[in-house]
Amino acid sequence: MSQLDVEKYAKTSYNVRMDNDKNQKRNVKNILQDAGRQLLISGVFLVVGFIALNWGSLYELGMYKWDEYNGNIDNEKLEELTQDKTVVYNQKVLEVSDNPEDQKEKIPDLDIEIAPSDNRLIIPRINKNMPIVRISSEALIRRDWGALEVEMQDALQGGVVHYPGTSLPGQGGNTAITGHSSYFPWDSGRFKDVFALLHEVVKGDKIVVYQDQEKYLYEVSSIEVVLPQDIDILKQTPEEKLTLITCTPIGTNYKRLIVTATPIKEIENIEGGITR
């Protein structure tokens, strides 16, 4: 082989190697670009799917933030229920008159607070007035956790649920109430996002519970996030308290948001020697 042929062969081999290197680099680049596009598309689908599945909760949260920003949150009616009231009992003998019109004018106005016929949980901060649903404790006593979960999910379609095995308001101890922050959009219940705004509650907020037409007033004392396996939140306590529970972050069951409130006693001012 002549010197010229050797040089041509070497040059050809070099060009082939260079082309192979370029092709390899191009292939790696194409692979990375394709992977990036797939990740981007997958991410878009995940975000869109998440929003679609949790649209009710996210929409409610967005509207709440918008109204809060614009100062349009109207919760005055519910706030009135949380005001500390001084109840005055004052009795006096009304003068008798034969004139019906005079009698009407002398009859004092009645200031009576009407209690709802069902049990209710009222949180003015997030403008929520919710029915409280109670379920049987039989599954809990049997330790049939599957049956208990089914009963809880069925009851959550009708409102927030008083957790079986915990106290009722006014009985002392821990009253636990749970509700959905988000749930499947195809679920037939009307309360699948009833606690979507529970994250907006702050310490010092007032909460009202009506139980058997008796009113119980609470003040939020602590807010924390725990893991689902932390069942200490359901344990009975020497002191009376209200515990509200929901999943967090919205759209997941990764952790639990726990809002704890302690009772507030209303003040009664007795006048005229009238007591009850």
CYANA upper distance limits for C-alpha pairs under 8 A (distance plus 0.5 A):
  1 MET  CA      5 ASP  CA      6.70
  1 MET  CA      6 VAL  CA      7.34
  2 SER  CA      6 VAL  CA      6.92
  3 GLN  CA      7 GLU  CA      6.82
  4 LEU  CA      8 LYS  CA      6.75
  5 ASP  CA      9 TYR  CA      6.58
  6 VAL  CA     10 ALA  CA      6.61
  7 GLU  CA     11 LYS  CA      6.58
  8 LYS  CA     12 THR  CA      6.55
  9 TYR  CA     13 SER  CA      6.57
 10 ALA  CA     14 TYR  CA      6.63
 11 LYS  CA     15 ASN  CA      6.71
 12 THR  CA     16 VAL  CA      6.69
 13 SER  CA     17 ARG  CA      6.74
 14 TYR  CA     18 MET  CA      6.69
 15 ASN  CA     19 ASP  CA      6.63
 16 VAL  CA     20 ASN  CA      6.65
 17 ARG  CA     21 ASP  CA      6.64
 18 MET  CA     22 LYS  CA      6.68
 19 ASP  CA     23 ASN  CA      6.59
 20 ASN  CA     24 GLN  CA      6.59
 21 ASP  CA     25 LYS  CA      6.65
 22 LYS  CA     26 ARG  CA      6.46
 23 ASN  CA     27 ASN  CA      6.45
 24 GLN  CA     28 VAL  CA      6.70
 25 LYS  CA     29 LYS  CA      6.58
 26 ARG  CA     30 ASN  CA      6.52
 27 ASN  CA     31 ILE  CA      6.55
 28 VAL  CA     32 LEU  CA      6.66
 29 LYS  CA     33 GLN  CA      6.60
 30 ASN  CA     34 ASP  CA      6.53
 31 ILE  CA     35 ALA  CA      6.56
 32 LEU  CA     36 GLY  CA      6.52
 33 GLN  CA     37 ARG  CA      6.69
 34 ASP  CA     38 GLN  CA      6.66
 35 ALA  CA     39 LEU  CA      6.60
 36 GLY  CA     40 LEU  CA      6.60
 37 ARG  CA     41 ILE  CA      6.60
 38 GLN  CA     42 SER  CA      6.46
 39 LEU  CA     43 GLY  CA      6.46
 40 LEU  CA     44 VAL  CA      6.70
 41 ILE  CA     45 PHE  CA      6.73
 42 SER  CA     46 LEU  CA      6.62
 43 GLY  CA     47 VAL  CA      6.65
 44 VAL  CA     48 VAL  CA      6.55
 45 PHE  CA     49 GLY  CA      6.35
 46 LEU  CA     50 PHE  CA      6.48
 47 VAL  CA     51 ILE  CA      6.66
 48 VAL  CA     52 ALA  CA      6.57
 49 GLY  CA     53 LEU  CA      6.59
 50 PHE  CA     54 ASN  CA      6.65
 50 PHE  CA    251 GLY  CA      7.98
 51 ILE  CA     55 TRP  CA      5.76
 51 ILE  CA     58 LEU  CA      7.86
 53 LEU  CA    183 TYR  CA      8.21
 53 LEU  CA    184 PHE  CA      6.66
 53 LEU  CA    185 PRO  CA      6.50
 53 LEU  CA    251 GLY  CA      8.26
 54 ASN  CA     58 LEU  CA      6.61
 54 ASN  CA    182 SER  CA      6.65
 54 ASN  CA    183 TYR  CA      7.44
 54 ASN  CA    184 PHE  CA      7.79
 54 ASN  CA    185 PRO  CA      7.59
 54 ASN  CA    250 ILE  CA      8.28
 54 ASN  CA    251 GLY  CA      6.42
 55 TRP  CA     59 TYR  CA      6.25
 55 TRP  CA    185 PRO  CA      8.36
 56 GLY  CA     60 GLU  CA      6.65
 56 GLY  CA    182 SER  CA      8.09
 56 GLY  CA    185 PRO  CA      8.11
 56 GLY  CA    193 ASP  CA      7.26
 57 SER  CA     61 LEU  CA      6.63
 57 SER  CA    181 SER  CA      7.37
 57 SER  CA    182 SER  CA      6.23
 57 SER  CA    193 ASP  CA      5.87
 57 SER  CA    196 ALA  CA      5.95
 57 SER  CA    250 ILE  CA      7.95
 58 LEU  CA     62 GLY  CA      6.50
 58 LEU  CA    196 ALA  CA      8.38
 58 LEU  CA    250 ILE  CA      8.49
 59 TYR  CA     63 MET  CA      6.58
 60 GLU  CA     64 TYR  CA      6.58
 60 GLU  CA    196 ALA  CA      7.88
 60 GLU  CA    197 LEU  CA      8.20
 61 LEU  CA     65 LYS  CA      6.74
 61 LEU  CA    196 ALA  CA      7.33
 61 LEU  CA    197 LEU  CA      6.72
 62 GLY  CA     66 TRP  CA      6.65
 63 MET  CA     67 ASP  CA      6.54
 64 TYR  CA     68 GLU  CA      6.46
 64 TYR  CA     73 ILE  CA      8.07
 65 LYS  CA     69 TYR  CA      6.55
 66 TRP  CA     70 ASN  CA      6.75
 67 ASP  CA     71 GLY  CA      6.24
 67 ASP  CA     72 ASN  CA      5.20
 67 ASP  CA     73 ILE  CA      6.04
 68 GLU  CA     72 ASN  CA      6.66
 68 GLU  CA     73 ILE  CA      6.42
 74 ASP  CA    127 ASN  CA      8.07
 75 ASN  CA     79 GLU  CA      6.60
 75 ASN  CA    124 PRO  CA      6.34
 75 ASN  CA    125 ARG  CA      7.68
 75 ASN  CA    126 ILE  CA      8.34
 75 ASN  CA    127 ASN  CA      5.91
 76 GLU  CA     80 GLU  CA      6.73
 76 GLU  CA    124 PRO  CA      8.37
 77 LYS  CA     81 LEU  CA      7.71
 78 LEU  CA     82 THR  CA      7.76
 78 LEU  CA    122 ILE  CA      7.81
 78 LEU  CA    123 ILE  CA      8.06
 78 LEU  CA    124 PRO  CA      5.63
 78 LEU  CA    127 ASN  CA      7.50
 79 GLU  CA     83 GLN  CA      7.36
 79 GLU  CA    124 PRO  CA      5.95
 81 LEU  CA    208 VAL  CA      7.79
 82 THR  CA    206 LYS  CA      6.57
 82 THR  CA    207 ILE  CA      7.46
 82 THR  CA    208 VAL  CA      7.12
 82 THR  CA    217 LEU  CA      7.24
 84 ASP  CA    266 GLU  CA      6.33
 84 ASP  CA    267 ILE  CA      7.65
 85 LYS  CA    266 GLU  CA      6.73
 85 LYS  CA    267 ILE  CA      6.88
 85 LYS  CA    268 GLU  CA      8.08
 86 THR  CA    266 GLU  CA      7.88
 86 THR  CA    267 ILE  CA      5.92
 86 THR  CA    268 GLU  CA      5.74
 86 THR  CA    269 ASN  CA      6.33
 87 VAL  CA    267 ILE  CA      7.49
 87 VAL  CA    268 GLU  CA      5.30
 87 VAL  CA    269 ASN  CA      6.06
 87 VAL  CA    270 ILE  CA      7.93
 88 VAL  CA    268 GLU  CA      7.24
 88 VAL  CA    269 ASN  CA      5.71
 88 VAL  CA    270 ILE  CA      6.08
 88 VAL  CA    271 GLU  CA      6.83
 89 TYR  CA    269 ASN  CA      7.81
 89 TYR  CA    270 ILE  CA      5.98
 89 TYR  CA    271 GLU  CA      6.07
 89 TYR  CA    272 GLY  CA      7.57
 89 TYR  CA    274 ILE  CA      6.49
 89 TYR  CA    275 THR  CA      7.80
 90 ASN  CA    270 ILE  CA      7.95
 90 ASN  CA    271 GLU  CA      5.78
 90 ASN  CA    272 GLY  CA      5.59
 90 ASN  CA    273 GLY  CA      8.21
 90 ASN  CA    274 ILE  CA      7.08
 91 GLN  CA    272 GLY  CA      6.76
 91 GLN  CA    274 ILE  CA      7.54
 94 LEU  CA    106 LYS  CA      7.64
 94 LEU  CA    107 ILE  CA      8.30
 95 GLU  CA    106 LYS  CA      8.43
 96 VAL  CA    103 GLN  CA      7.90
 97 SER  CA    102 ASP  CA      7.12
 97 SER  CA    103 GLN  CA      6.76
 98 ASP  CA    102 ASP  CA      8.47
 98 ASP  CA    103 GLN  CA      8.33
 99 ASN  CA    103 GLN  CA      6.97
100 PRO  CA    104 LYS  CA      6.84
101 GLU  CA    105 GLU  CA      6.98
102 ASP  CA    106 LYS  CA      6.82
103 GLN  CA    107 ILE  CA      6.83
115 ALA  CA    210 TYR  CA      7.79
115 ALA  CA    213 GLN  CA      5.74
115 ALA  CA    214 GLU  CA      7.62
115 ALA  CA    215 LYS  CA      7.97
116 PRO  CA    120 ARG  CA      8.05
116 PRO  CA    210 TYR  CA      7.82
116 PRO  CA    213 GLN  CA      6.68
117 SER  CA    212 ASP  CA      8.07
117 SER  CA    213 GLN  CA      6.81
118 ASP  CA    131 PRO  CA      7.57
118 ASP  CA    132 ILE  CA      8.36
118 ASP  CA    210 TYR  CA      8.21
118 ASP  CA    211 GLN  CA      8.02
118 ASP  CA    212 ASP  CA      7.50
118 ASP  CA    213 GLN  CA      7.71
119 ASN  CA    131 PRO  CA      6.39
119 ASN  CA    132 ILE  CA      5.82
119 ASN  CA    133 VAL  CA      8.11
119 ASN  CA    209 VAL  CA      7.89
119 ASN  CA    210 TYR  CA      5.64
119 ASN  CA    211 GLN  CA      5.37
119 ASN  CA    212 ASP  CA      6.77
119 ASN  CA    213 GLN  CA      7.62
120 ARG  CA    129 ASN  CA      7.25
120 ARG  CA    130 MET  CA      5.97
120 ARG  CA    131 PRO  CA      5.02
120 ARG  CA    132 ILE  CA      5.73
120 ARG  CA    208 VAL  CA      8.49
120 ARG  CA    209 VAL  CA      6.14
120 ARG  CA    210 TYR  CA      5.51
120 ARG  CA    211 GLN  CA      7.44
121 LEU  CA    128 LYS  CA      8.38
121 LEU  CA    129 ASN  CA      6.38
121 LEU  CA    130 MET  CA      5.65
121 LEU  CA    131 PRO  CA      6.79
121 LEU  CA    132 ILE  CA      6.88
121 LEU  CA    207 ILE  CA      7.99
121 LEU  CA    208 VAL  CA      6.48
121 LEU  CA    209 VAL  CA      5.21
121 LEU  CA    210 TYR  CA      7.14
122 ILE  CA    127 ASN  CA      8.29
122 ILE  CA    128 LYS  CA      6.15
122 ILE  CA    129 ASN  CA      4.92
122 ILE  CA    130 MET  CA      6.76
122 ILE  CA    207 ILE  CA      6.38
122 ILE  CA    208 VAL  CA      5.49
122 ILE  CA    209 VAL  CA      6.74
123 ILE  CA    127 ASN  CA      6.55
123 ILE  CA    128 LYS  CA      5.72
123 ILE  CA    129 ASN  CA      7.08
123 ILE  CA    206 LYS  CA      7.50
123 ILE  CA    207 ILE  CA      5.52
123 ILE  CA    208 VAL  CA      7.14
124 PRO  CA    128 LYS  CA      6.67
124 PRO  CA    129 ASN  CA      8.47
124 PRO  CA    206 LYS  CA      7.80
124 PRO  CA    207 ILE  CA      7.56
125 ARG  CA    200 GLU  CA      8.17
125 ARG  CA    201 VAL  CA      6.86
125 ARG  CA    205 ASP  CA      7.45
125 ARG  CA    206 LYS  CA      8.43
126 ILE  CA    197 LEU  CA      6.73
126 ILE  CA    198 LEU  CA      7.75
126 ILE  CA    200 GLU  CA      7.56
126 ILE  CA    201 VAL  CA      7.69
130 MET  CA    159 GLY  CA      6.67
130 MET  CA    160 VAL  CA      7.34
130 MET  CA    194 VAL  CA      8.38
131 PRO  CA    158 GLY  CA      7.87
131 PRO  CA    159 GLY  CA      5.66
131 PRO  CA    160 VAL  CA      6.87
132 ILE  CA    159 GLY  CA      6.35
132 ILE  CA    160 VAL  CA      5.59
132 ILE  CA    161 VAL  CA      6.04
132 ILE  CA    162 HIS  CA      6.98
133 VAL  CA    155 ALA  CA      6.88
133 VAL  CA    156 LEU  CA      8.15
133 VAL  CA    158 GLY  CA      7.35
133 VAL  CA    159 GLY  CA      6.70
133 VAL  CA    160 VAL  CA      6.57
133 VAL  CA    161 VAL  CA      5.24
133 VAL  CA    162 HIS  CA      6.60
134 ARG  CA    155 ALA  CA      8.19
134 ARG  CA    161 VAL  CA      6.44
134 ARG  CA    162 HIS  CA      5.79
134 ARG  CA    163 TYR  CA      7.98
134 ARG  CA    164 PRO  CA      7.99
135 ILE  CA    151 GLU  CA      7.71
135 ILE  CA    152 MET  CA      7.99
135 ILE  CA    155 ALA  CA      7.75
135 ILE  CA    161 VAL  CA      8.20
135 ILE  CA    162 HIS  CA      7.87
135 ILE  CA    163 TYR  CA      8.27
135 ILE  CA    164 PRO  CA      7.08
136 SER  CA    164 PRO  CA      7.22
137 SER  CA    141 ILE  CA      6.67
137 SER  CA    164 PRO  CA      5.75
137 SER  CA    165 GLY  CA      6.95
138 GLU  CA    142 ARG  CA      6.70
139 ALA  CA    143 ARG  CA      6.43
139 ALA  CA    144 ASP  CA      5.61
139 ALA  CA    145 TRP  CA      7.42
139 ALA  CA    147 ALA  CA      6.59
139 ALA  CA    148 LEU  CA      5.80
140 LEU  CA    144 ASP  CA      6.72
140 LEU  CA    145 TRP  CA      7.42
140 LEU  CA    148 LEU  CA      6.91
140 LEU  CA    164 PRO  CA      7.74
140 LEU  CA    165 GLY  CA      7.99
144 ASP  CA    148 LEU  CA      6.76
145 TRP  CA    149 GLU  CA      6.58
146 GLY  CA    150 VAL  CA      6.89
147 ALA  CA    151 GLU  CA      6.72
148 LEU  CA    152 MET  CA      6.58
149 GLU  CA    153 GLN  CA      6.63
150 VAL  CA    154 ASP  CA      6.66
151 GLU  CA    155 ALA  CA      6.57
152 MET  CA    156 LEU  CA      6.59
152 MET  CA    161 VAL  CA      7.72
153 GLN  CA    157 GLN  CA      7.38
154 ASP  CA    158 GLY  CA      8.25
155 ALA  CA    159 GLY  CA      7.55
155 ALA  CA    160 VAL  CA      8.25
155 ALA  CA    161 VAL  CA      7.04
156 LEU  CA    160 VAL  CA      6.22
156 LEU  CA    161 VAL  CA      6.60
156 LEU  CA    179 GLY  CA      7.06
156 LEU  CA    180 HIS  CA      7.84
156 LEU  CA    189 GLY  CA      7.96
156 LEU  CA    191 PHE  CA      7.40
156 LEU  CA    192 LYS  CA      7.88
157 GLN  CA    188 SER  CA      7.65
157 GLN  CA    189 GLY  CA      4.49
157 GLN  CA    190 ARG  CA      6.69
157 GLN  CA    191 PHE  CA      6.26
157 GLN  CA    192 LYS  CA      7.27
158 GLY  CA    189 GLY  CA      6.94
158 GLY  CA    190 ARG  CA      7.40
158 GLY  CA    191 PHE  CA      6.96
159 GLY  CA    179 GLY  CA      7.74
159 GLY  CA    190 ARG  CA      8.22
159 GLY  CA    191 PHE  CA      5.97
159 GLY  CA    194 VAL  CA      7.97
160 VAL  CA    177 ILE  CA      7.08
160 VAL  CA    178 THR  CA      6.19
160 VAL  CA    179 GLY  CA      5.14
160 VAL  CA    180 HIS  CA      8.18
160 VAL  CA    191 PHE  CA      8.16
160 VAL  CA    194 VAL  CA      8.05
161 VAL  CA    177 ILE  CA      5.94
161 VAL  CA    178 THR  CA      5.84
161 VAL  CA    179 GLY  CA      6.87
162 HIS  CA    166 THR  CA      8.33
162 HIS  CA    175 THR  CA      8.06
162 HIS  CA    176 ALA  CA      6.48
162 HIS  CA    177 ILE  CA      4.98
162 HIS  CA    178 THR  CA      7.10
163 TYR  CA    175 THR  CA      8.29
163 TYR  CA    176 ALA  CA      5.97
163 TYR  CA    177 ILE  CA      6.14
163 TYR  CA    178 THR  CA      7.37
166 THR  CA    173 GLY  CA      8.24
166 THR  CA    174 ASN  CA      6.46
166 THR  CA    175 THR  CA      5.89
166 THR  CA    176 ALA  CA      6.58
166 THR  CA    234 LEU  CA      7.39
166 THR  CA    235 LYS  CA      8.03
166 THR  CA    236 GLN  CA      7.23
167 SER  CA    171 GLN  CA      6.76
167 SER  CA    172 GLY  CA      7.28
167 SER  CA    173 GLY  CA      6.36
167 SER  CA    174 ASN  CA      6.00
167 SER  CA    175 THR  CA      5.26
167 SER  CA    176 ALA  CA      8.02
167 SER  CA    236 GLN  CA      8.13
168 LEU  CA    172 GLY  CA      8.14
168 LEU  CA    174 ASN  CA      8.39
168 LEU  CA    175 THR  CA      6.12
168 LEU  CA    211 GLN  CA      8.38
169 PRO  CA    175 THR  CA      6.81
169 PRO  CA    209 VAL  CA      8.18
169 PRO  CA    211 GLN  CA      7.25
169 PRO  CA    216 TYR  CA      7.47
169 PRO  CA    242 LEU  CA      8.37
170 GLY  CA    216 TYR  CA      7.92
170 GLY  CA    240 GLU  CA      8.36
171 GLN  CA    240 GLU  CA      8.29
172 GLY  CA    238 PRO  CA      7.85
172 GLY  CA    239 GLU  CA      6.94
172 GLY  CA    240 GLU  CA      4.98
172 GLY  CA    241 LYS  CA      8.03
173 GLY  CA    236 GLN  CA      5.91
173 GLY  CA    237 THR  CA      5.34
173 GLY  CA    238 PRO  CA      6.10
173 GLY  CA    239 GLU  CA      5.92
173 GLY  CA    240 GLU  CA      4.79
173 GLY  CA    241 LYS  CA      6.75
174 ASN  CA    234 LEU  CA      7.70
174 ASN  CA    235 LYS  CA      7.50
174 ASN  CA    236 GLN  CA      5.61
174 ASN  CA    237 THR  CA      6.27
174 ASN  CA    239 GLU  CA      8.03
174 ASN  CA    240 GLU  CA      6.27
174 ASN  CA    241 LYS  CA      5.59
174 ASN  CA    242 LEU  CA      6.46
174 ASN  CA    243 THR  CA      7.41
175 THR  CA    240 GLU  CA      8.29
175 THR  CA    241 LYS  CA      6.72
175 THR  CA    242 LEU  CA      5.31
175 THR  CA    243 THR  CA      6.43
176 ALA  CA    234 LEU  CA      7.04
176 ALA  CA    242 LEU  CA      6.56
176 ALA  CA    243 THR  CA      5.10
176 ALA  CA    244 LEU  CA      6.46
176 ALA  CA    245 ILE  CA      7.92
177 ILE  CA    242 LEU  CA      8.27
177 ILE  CA    243 THR  CA      6.68
177 ILE  CA    244 LEU  CA      5.50
177 ILE  CA    245 ILE  CA      6.74
178 THR  CA    244 LEU  CA      6.22
178 THR  CA    245 ILE  CA      5.10
178 THR  CA    246 THR  CA      6.37
179 GLY  CA    192 LYS  CA      8.35
179 GLY  CA    193 ASP  CA      8.44
179 GLY  CA    194 VAL  CA      6.98
179 GLY  CA    195 PHE  CA      6.32
179 GLY  CA    245 ILE  CA      7.10
179 GLY  CA    246 THR  CA      6.08
180 HIS  CA    191 PHE  CA      7.70
180 HIS  CA    192 LYS  CA      5.79
180 HIS  CA    193 ASP  CA      5.82
180 HIS  CA    194 VAL  CA      6.38
180 HIS  CA    195 PHE  CA      6.03
180 HIS  CA    196 ALA  CA      7.66
180 HIS  CA    246 THR  CA      6.40
180 HIS  CA    247 CYS  CA      7.39
181 SER  CA    192 LYS  CA      7.34
181 SER  CA    193 ASP  CA      5.14
181 SER  CA    194 VAL  CA      6.60
181 SER  CA    195 PHE  CA      4.92
181 SER  CA    196 ALA  CA      4.53
181 SER  CA    197 LEU  CA      7.99
181 SER  CA    198 LEU  CA      8.27
181 SER  CA    246 THR  CA      6.47
181 SER  CA    247 CYS  CA      6.51
181 SER  CA    248 THR  CA      7.93
181 SER  CA    250 ILE  CA      6.43
181 SER  CA    251 GLY  CA      7.88
182 SER  CA    192 LYS  CA      6.04
182 SER  CA    193 ASP  CA      5.00
182 SER  CA    194 VAL  CA      8.26
182 SER  CA    195 PHE  CA      8.19
182 SER  CA    196 ALA  CA      6.88
182 SER  CA    247 CYS  CA      8.48
182 SER  CA    250 ILE  CA      6.58
182 SER  CA    251 GLY  CA      6.00
182 SER  CA    252 THR  CA      8.49
183 TYR  CA    187 ASP  CA      7.86
183 TYR  CA    192 LYS  CA      5.63
183 TYR  CA    193 ASP  CA      7.09
183 TYR  CA    251 GLY  CA      7.62
184 PHE  CA    192 LYS  CA      8.06
185 PRO  CA    192 LYS  CA      8.49
187 ASP  CA    192 LYS  CA      8.15
195 PHE  CA    246 THR  CA      7.18
196 ALA  CA    250 ILE  CA      7.44
197 LEU  CA    201 VAL  CA      8.05
198 LEU  CA    246 THR  CA      8.44
199 HIS  CA    257 LEU  CA      8.12
201 VAL  CA    205 ASP  CA      7.28
202 VAL  CA    220 VAL  CA      7.60
202 VAL  CA    223 ILE  CA      8.06
203 LYS  CA    219 GLU  CA      8.20
203 LYS  CA    220 VAL  CA      5.48
203 LYS  CA    221 SER  CA      5.98
203 LYS  CA    222 SER  CA      6.60
203 LYS  CA    223 ILE  CA      7.68
204 GLY  CA    219 GLU  CA      6.12
204 GLY  CA    220 VAL  CA      5.55
204 GLY  CA    221 SER  CA      6.88
205 ASP  CA    219 GLU  CA      6.11
205 ASP  CA    220 VAL  CA      5.82
206 LYS  CA    217 LEU  CA      7.60
206 LYS  CA    218 TYR  CA      6.14
206 LYS  CA    219 GLU  CA      5.04
206 LYS  CA    220 VAL  CA      6.84
207 ILE  CA    217 LEU  CA      6.46
207 ILE  CA    218 TYR  CA      5.54
207 ILE  CA    219 GLU  CA      6.62
207 ILE  CA    220 VAL  CA      7.89
207 ILE  CA    261 ALA  CA      8.30
208 VAL  CA    215 LYS  CA      7.50
208 VAL  CA    216 TYR  CA      6.27
208 VAL  CA    217 LEU  CA      5.24
208 VAL  CA    218 TYR  CA      6.72
209 VAL  CA    215 LYS  CA      6.44
209 VAL  CA    216 TYR  CA      5.60
209 VAL  CA    217 LEU  CA      6.98
210 TYR  CA    214 GLU  CA      5.91
210 TYR  CA    215 LYS  CA      5.15
210 TYR  CA    216 TYR  CA      6.71
211 GLN  CA    215 LYS  CA      7.10
211 GLN  CA    216 TYR  CA      8.19
216 TYR  CA    263 PRO  CA      7.72
216 TYR  CA    264 ILE  CA      8.26
217 LEU  CA    263 PRO  CA      6.27
217 LEU  CA    264 ILE  CA      5.88
217 LEU  CA    265 LYS  CA      7.63
217 LEU  CA    266 GLU  CA      8.50
218 TYR  CA    242 LEU  CA      8.02
218 TYR  CA    261 ALA  CA      6.12
218 TYR  CA    262 THR  CA      5.69
218 TYR  CA    263 PRO  CA      4.70
218 TYR  CA    264 ILE  CA      5.73
219 GLU  CA    261 ALA  CA      5.49
219 GLU  CA    262 THR  CA      5.91
219 GLU  CA    263 PRO  CA      6.87
219 GLU  CA    264 ILE  CA      7.18
220 VAL  CA    259 VAL  CA      7.47
220 VAL  CA    260 THR  CA      6.26
220 VAL  CA    261 ALA  CA      4.43
220 VAL  CA    262 THR  CA      6.98
221 SER  CA    259 VAL  CA      8.42
221 SER  CA    260 THR  CA      6.33
221 SER  CA    261 ALA  CA      5.56
221 SER  CA    262 THR  CA      6.96
222 SER  CA    259 VAL  CA      6.58
222 SER  CA    260 THR  CA      5.75
222 SER  CA    261 ALA  CA      7.43
223 ILE  CA    257 LEU  CA      7.91
223 ILE  CA    258 ILE  CA      6.21
223 ILE  CA    259 VAL  CA      5.16
223 ILE  CA    260 THR  CA      6.80
224 GLU  CA    257 LEU  CA      6.53
224 GLU  CA    258 ILE  CA      5.77
224 GLU  CA    259 VAL  CA      7.22
225 VAL  CA    248 THR  CA      8.46
225 VAL  CA    255 LYS  CA      7.16
225 VAL  CA    256 ARG  CA      6.00
225 VAL  CA    257 LEU  CA      5.11
225 VAL  CA    258 ILE  CA      6.42
226 VAL  CA    230 ASP  CA      6.97
226 VAL  CA    255 LYS  CA      6.28
226 VAL  CA    256 ARG  CA      5.75
226 VAL  CA    257 LEU  CA      7.15
226 VAL  CA    258 ILE  CA      7.87
227 LEU  CA    254 TYR  CA      7.72
227 LEU  CA    255 LYS  CA      5.25
227 LEU  CA    256 ARG  CA      6.49
228 PRO  CA    253 ASN  CA      8.43
228 PRO  CA    254 TYR  CA      7.79
228 PRO  CA    255 LYS  CA      6.17
228 PRO  CA    256 ARG  CA      6.56
231 ILE  CA    235 LYS  CA      7.76
233 ILE  CA    243 THR  CA      8.07
233 ILE  CA    258 ILE  CA      8.49
240 GLU  CA    262 THR  CA      7.23
240 GLU  CA    263 PRO  CA      7.48
241 LYS  CA    260 THR  CA      7.44
241 LYS  CA    261 ALA  CA      6.24
241 LYS  CA    262 THR  CA      5.20
241 LYS  CA    263 PRO  CA      6.89
242 LEU  CA    260 THR  CA      6.17
242 LEU  CA    261 ALA  CA      5.54
242 LEU  CA    262 THR  CA      6.77
242 LEU  CA    263 PRO  CA      8.29
243 THR  CA    258 ILE  CA      7.24
243 THR  CA    259 VAL  CA      6.27
243 THR  CA    260 THR  CA      5.11
243 THR  CA    261 ALA  CA      7.03
244 LEU  CA    258 ILE  CA      6.24
244 LEU  CA    259 VAL  CA      5.53
244 LEU  CA    260 THR  CA      6.87
245 ILE  CA    256 ARG  CA      7.05
245 ILE  CA    257 LEU  CA      6.26
245 ILE  CA    258 ILE  CA      5.46
245 ILE  CA    259 VAL  CA      7.15
246 THR  CA    256 ARG  CA      6.07
246 THR  CA    257 LEU  CA      5.87
246 THR  CA    258 ILE  CA      7.49
247 CYS  CA    251 GLY  CA      8.46
247 CYS  CA    252 THR  CA      7.14
247 CYS  CA    253 ASN  CA      5.67
247 CYS  CA    254 TYR  CA      7.63
247 CYS  CA    255 LYS  CA      6.38
247 CYS  CA    256 ARG  CA      5.09
247 CYS  CA    257 LEU  CA      6.50
248 THR  CA    252 THR  CA      6.66
248 THR  CA    253 ASN  CA      6.72
248 THR  CA    254 TYR  CA      6.96
248 THR  CA    255 LYS  CA      5.75
248 THR  CA    256 ARG  CA      5.88
248 THR  CA    257 LEU  CA      6.33
249 PRO  CA    253 ASN  CA      7.86
249 PRO  CA    254 TYR  CA      7.63
249 PRO  CA    255 LYS  CA      7.60
270 ILE  CA    274 ILE  CA      6.92
270 ILE  CA    275 THR  CA      7.01
